Amino acid sequence: MSATHVYLPLVMSDSPPPIPPACYEGLTNGGFEDDTGWEIRQNPVLAAYSTAAVHGGQQSMRTGIPWGGENVRSYSPVQQTVIFPESVPADAPVQATLSFWHYNAYGDAVAAASALPDRASLPHTLAELQDTAFASDFFYAIGIYEDNTIDWLLVERADVHTFRETVVDVSRYAGRQIRFQFGTYNDGAGGISRTFIDDASLTICAAGAPLPGQPYLRQTLDLAPDVQPSGIAVKPGGQKIYMAQQVGKVSQLAVLQALPALAITAQIPLGSEETAPNGVALVDAAGRVAVALRDTANAWVVNAETGSSVASIPANWLPDGIAVHDGYGYIANFGNNTITVFDPGTLGVSNTLYVGHEPSQFAVTDGEDLFASMHGSNEIVRLQNGLVSGHFYGIEAPYGLAYEQATNRLYVANRGPSHTVTVLDGTSGAVLNTLAIGQEPHVLAINATTGHLFVACGDRVKVYRTSDQVLLAEIAVPPGAEEGIAVDPMNHRVYVTSRSGHALSVIQDMVDSAKRSAQ
């Protein structure tokens, strides 16, 4: 068993340092127990979740080539993006520590005795790293800045078949957005090498930092004063966001790159008229996205990948919410008490459902069912296979909806003066609880992974734990957070639009300590 190391600014220890007050966990899924949080980057050999070598729990993350795999030049990178708080005030600096456990299987015997390059000769950017051919295999951990420059945290060549912990002071990242990346370089010759990473943790301590498990405002994207965002949807995997917006008299679907940094990459026109866009729904995996257009009584479908218009789906007066679920598309026509049903494949209208007064928003289940709110008739309609299959009556001014599959609970935002959210049994419609919100709630979302309910209330988002319906956080956002909210469960992010505040807010959800210990 041999090892050659290049030690960079880090501290090796048998146990992590004590956590001072006002600290929180900055990584999602540091134990690699599910598929959230981490982005497995494209490479000739992909990193993968593994049970072959585990420090804690049931899984670790393998970088490098698995036993018996083909020896090709590769890095097998896996990464996660973190935004660090700023050191405010200046005399209360951010303190941050990255720790991780790693198990190294080194097979490049020919080059085992050669020294690693010194730090000055290592690539300075991701492009340089990808273009550089090294003489032997090695494991690395790096921090990547917004401009793709690299901060080398650890480089080592080791054949140590037990887990060891590395602890790195990363306080220098205060106020920055950093991608933490792990990888194992294989040069394509000699033997094959791999590294298993487990129980990674990023402890961030700052004045006013959120408590462990407490969601917090990660970022606010300020839009131009004439931009009024509304409905929003997240592409599976969390890489892209689709946001409807009115820009002066022009209606658009804005396409945003969410990872590693939030940025608008395209703005696709929604027809040639002033249309007042509302709800947004993903139609299919090919990139087609539908937007309900209030003023022109239709839904406009675009291809978000190519930027082209695809079709216009005729609806009826004042379409609001829109959903595509289990082979059917639905448009809630607030102005004439109908729901338009369309075929997601052909985009043709297949039915018109006459329902309660002022149909508004939808919530889907993991099965065939979905729910629609009837704001003007105090009613929830259950839909299945393009038809009405049931009703829940006596729900005051229902608007935004969110369904939790694990508990079969439907959460209903009660618009108007009641300032409540009603909790219903998803099968019977029985009222299980009523949450006093203290403000008028508008739209709702649930992160099923964390068990958190997000309630948009105009100028703030209130977060409740669904297991006991306890309030966890109140997060201030720009005014007008009334129409758009969407969850990225993979990266635990919640996106909220503020129409009158001309902004998009990004809330970082967190697994609370009770749920974390149970996983």
N, C-alpha and C positions, 0 to 999 in steps of 0.2 A: 504494500500500500504506500503510494507516494503522492506528494502534492507539491505544486509550485504555485505561488500566489503573488499577485501584485496588490498591495494594500493601498486603498484610497482613503478619503476621509470617512472613517467608520470606527465603531467600537465593537469589539467582540466581547460578549458577556454570557454568563450562565443564566441570567434572568434579566427581564426588562427592567428599566429604572422605574421608580414609583411614579404614578400618574398624579400630578398636582391638580388642584381644582380647575374648573372651567375647561375641561378637556373632552374631546370626543373622538370617535373612531372615524377616520377619513376614508377607509377602504370599504367597499361593498363585497361581501362574500370572500373575505380573506382566508377562510378555511376551505374554499373550493368545493363546498358541499352541494351546490346546485350550479346552474349555468348562467347566473346573473353576474353583472358587474364587469366581467373580464371580456376583452375583445381578443379573439384568436386571429392574428394577422395572417394574410395569405402568404404562403411560402412553399417551396418544394416539399418540405415536411412540416405538417401542421402540429402545433402544440395540441395537447388533448388532456381532458380529465382522466385520472388514472386511479386504480386501486392496487397497483403493483407495489408501491411503497408509500406508506401513509404515516404522518406524524401524529395527527389527531383527526377524529371523525372517521368518515368512510372513504374520502377521496383526497387526492392531491392533484397538482397540475404537472404534467410532464412536458418539458421542452427537450428538443433533441430527437434523435432517431430511436424508436423502440427496438427492443431486442429482436433480432432477425430481420430488421428493415434494411432497405437498400441504402448503401452509403453514397449520398449525394451532398453536394455543397448546399448548406441550408443553415438557417438561424432558429427556426421554430419559435418566433416571438409571440408573447402574450402580454397584453398591456391593459392598464386602467388609467383614466384621466381623473385628476383631482384638482379642484380650485382651492388654493390656500387663502385664508383670510389675511388682510393686511395688518401690519403692526400699528394699531391705532388704540390709544395714543402712542407716541414714539417711545415713551418710557415703559411700555408694556409689550415687549417684543413677542412675536409668535415663537413658540417652541414646538418643534415637530420631530418625531422619531419614527423611522421606518424599521420594522423588524420582520424577518422571515426565516423559516427553516428550510434547509436544502440538503438533498441527498444526491451525491455525484457518482455516476458510473462512467469512468473514463476509459475508452478503448483504444486511443490512438497511441499505441505503444512505441511506434517509431519516433514520434516527436515528444515523448514523455519527458525527456530530459532537457528539451530546449526551453530557454527562458521566454516568458511572455514579453511583448513589447512594453517599453516604459510608457507612462501616461502621456507624455508629450507627443508620442508617435501614434497614439490611437486616433481613429477617425473623429472629426469634430462635428459632423452632421450625419443625419440618417442616410443621405445620398452617398456620402463617402463610405459609410459602414457597409452599405449594400454592394458597393463597387470594389471593396477591398478584399483581396484573397489572402487569407492568413496561412501560415505554414503548418498550423496544427489546431486541434480542437480546443474550445474553452467555454466556460459558463460566464454569463455576464448579467449584471443588473444595472440599468441606466435610468436617469431622469431625462426626459426630452422636453425642451422648452417649446414655446409657441412657434418659434421660427425654425424648428427641427434641429437646433443645435443640441449636442449631447453632453450630459454631465455623467461621467462614469462613476458609479457607486461601488461596484465590485467587479473584478475580473479574476478568474481563477481557473487553474487546471488541477483537478483533484480526482482521485479515485478513492472516495471515502463512503463506504456503504452503510453509513448511519446518518441520522439527521443532525445537523449542526445549525446553530442560530447565528445570524448576522444582524447587528443593530447599527443603523446609520443615522446620524444627525442630519436632518434635512430642513432645519430651521431657515436656511438661506432661501427657501422657496416661498417665503411669505409674500402674499400679494400676487403670486404667479399661478398660471395654469400649467400643470406638469403631467406628462404621461409617464407613469412608471412601467418600464418594460423589462421582462425577464426573457432570456433566450440562451440557447446552447448552440454555439457555432460548430458545425462539422465541415471539415475541409474536403470531404469526398474521397479521401485516401486513407489507407491504414485501417484502424478500427473505427467503431462507431461510439459516440458519446451521448449521454442524456443526463438530465438533472430533474429531480422531482422537487417541487416547491410546495410548501404547505404552511398553514397558520401564519399567513402574512398579516401584518397589522401596521396601521399608520395612526399614531397618537398625535393629535394636533391640540395644542393648548394656547389659548389666546384670551385676552380680555373680552368678556361678553360672548365667548364661544358657547354654542348650544350644548346641552347636556347629552350624554350618550343616549342614542335612540331618538333624539328629538329632531324632526325635520326642520330645515332652515332654508332661507332664501339663498340660492346659489348664484343667481345672476338675473339682471334685468336688462333686456335688450330694448333700448329706447328707439322708437320709430319716428319718422318724420311727422310734423304736426298735422298733415292732411291724411295720414294713414289711420284707418279705424279697423283694427283686427277683430275677427269674430270667431267662427268655428275653427277647430284645430283637431288634427289626428296625427298619430305617430306610426311610422312604418315599423313593422315587426323587426326587432333587433335594435331599434332605437337610433339608427344611423341618420334618419331623415325625419323632418317634421313638415306637415302640410298645413298651412294657415290661410284661411280666407280673409281677404282684406278689401276695404273700400279705400281707394286712393283718389281723393277728389271725386270726380264723376266716373272713374274707371274702377271696375271690379276685377280682382285678381286672385289667383291662388299663388301664394308665396311658398317656395320650396326652400327649406332651410337645412343645411348640413348641421347635425347636432353634435357629432363627435368627429375629431377631438375638440373642436371649438365651434361655438354657435355662430352661424353666419348665413345670410340669405344668398342663395346661389342662383335662383331663378324667380321670375314673377310672370305668371302665365295669365293672359287676359281671359276673362269669363264672358265671352260674347262682346258685342259692340255697344251695348246699352248700359245705362246706370242701373244696376240690378240689386244692390243691397244684399250681399252674400250672408248666409247664416251658417247652417251646419255643414260639416265636412265628413265624408266617409271614404274609406279605401274600398274600391270595387273588386280588385283582384291583385294577385302577386305580380302581374305584368306592369304595374305602375299606374293603372287607371284610377283616378280619384274623382268623386262626384261632390258637387257643392250645391246646396239648396239656395235658390235665388228668390228673395222675398218679393221684389217689385215686378218681376217678369213671370211669376207663376211657373217656374220650371227648375230643373236641376241641370247644371252644365257639367259635362264629363270631359276631363283632359287627361292626357298621358303625361304624368309628372316626370317621367324619365326623358321624354323627347321634347316636351314643351308644346305639343300639338293639341288642338281641340279634337275631341272624338265625336261627341254627340250632345244634343239637347234632349232631355227627357221632359215631356209635358207633364205638369203637375196641376195644382189648382191654387186658390188664393193664399197668399202669404205663407209659402212653405218655410218651415222652421227647421226641425231636426231631420236628420237623414241617417239611415243605417242599412248596412248590407250584412245579412246573416243567414247562414244555412241554406244558401241557394236562392234567396229572395232579397230584393231591395225594397226599402220602405221610405216614403217621404211624408212627413206630418204636415198637412195643410191647415195651418192655424186659422185661416180666414173662412173656411167653409165646411169644417167638421168632417173632413175626409182624410184618408191615408191612401196615397197612390202606391201601388205595388208594381215593381218592374223586375224584369229578368236581368240579372247582372251580366249574363253572357251577351245577349242581343241588345240590351238596354231599351227594349221595348216595354211599354206599359201592358201589364197582364190583368190588372184588376183595380177597382176603386172601392175601398171599404168605407161605409158610412158609419161613423163612430160618434163619440161624445163631442162636446163643445170645446173648441180650441185645442186640438191635438198639438203637442209641443215637442217633447223629447223622448228618446228611446234609451233602454238599457237591455243589453243582450245577456244571455246565459251561455253556459257551455253546451247546452243541448239544443233542441229545436226551438224553444220558446224565446220570446223577447217581450218587453213591456213597453207600453206607450202611455204618456201622461196626457190627460184631458183637463187642461187648466181651467176651463170655464164650466165644467160639469162635475168637478170634485170626484174624479173617477180615474182609475187605472185600467187599461185594456191589455189583456194578454193576447199575443199574436203567435200563430204557429203555421208554418207552411203557407204563408200568404193569406191567411184567414184569421178572423177573430175567434179566439177559443175560450175567452173568459173575461170577467169584469171584477174589479174591486171597487166598491162604492164608499162614499162618505169620507174621502181623503181631501182635506181642505186645500184648495188652490194648488194642485200638484204641478210641478214644472220639471226641474232637473231630477234625474234618476240615476241610481247606481245599484248594481246587484252584486252580492257576495255569494259566490258559488259554494264555498266551504260551509257556510251557515244557512244557506237558502233564505237570506234576508234581502229585502228590497228597501232601499233608502230613498225617501221622497222629500224633495225640497218643497216646502209649503210657502209659496209666494204670498206677499201681502203682509198684513200687520201681525200675524201670529208669530213670526220669527222662529219657526220650528222646522225640524226635520222629523218626519214620521218613519218609524221602522216597522215594516210589515213582514209577516211570514210569506215567503214566496209562493207557497202552494195554496193556502187558504185565504190570504189577504188579511188575516187577523192582525190587529195593531199590537206589536210587542213592546214598543217604547216610543216616547216622544222626546226628542232632544231640544232643549231650550237653547237656541243659537244666540239670541240677543241682537241679531240683525236680520234683515231680509235675506234668506238664502236664494241662490239662483241656480247654479249648476253644480253637479257632484261628480266625484270620481273615487274609485277604490283601487288601491294597490293591493292585490291579493297576496303578494309575497310578504309584505310587512303587516297586513291587516290594518291598514290606516284608511280612514275616510276623509276626503278633502272636500270642504264646503266653501265655494266661492261666494263671498258676501259683498261684492261691490268694491270695497277698498281694502279688503283683507281676505285671507284664506284661513279657515279654522280647520284644524286637523284633530280627528278623534280616533282613538283605538277602538276597533270594532268589537273586540272580545268583551269589553266592559263599558264601552261608549264613554270613556273618560277623555276630556279635552287634553291634548298633548301640547298644542302650540297654536298661537295666533300669529300669522305672518302678514305683515303689511305689504300691499301691492298697489300699483297705480290704480286710480279710480276707473270704474267701468268693467270690473271683472264679473261679467254677468252671462256670457254666452259660450265661451270657449274654455274647456279644460280637458286634458288628456294625459294618460299615464304611460310612461315607458317602464314596464315592470322589470326589464333586464338590467337597466342601469339605475333603477329607483329614482327616476326623475318625473316630476309633474309639471306640465306646461299650462300656463294660465294666460289668456289674452285679456287685455284691458282696452275696451273700445274707446272710451272717452279719455283714457290716460295714454293712448298711443304707445302701447308697450306690450312686450311679451316677457312674462316672469317665469323663471325656472326654479322650482323648489326641489331641493335634494331631500328625498325621503331616506329614512334610516331604519334599520332593524333595531327595535328597542331591546334592552338588556334581557328582559324576560323571555322574549321570543328567541333571541340569539342563543341563550343558554339551553333552550329546548331543542335547538337544531342539532 
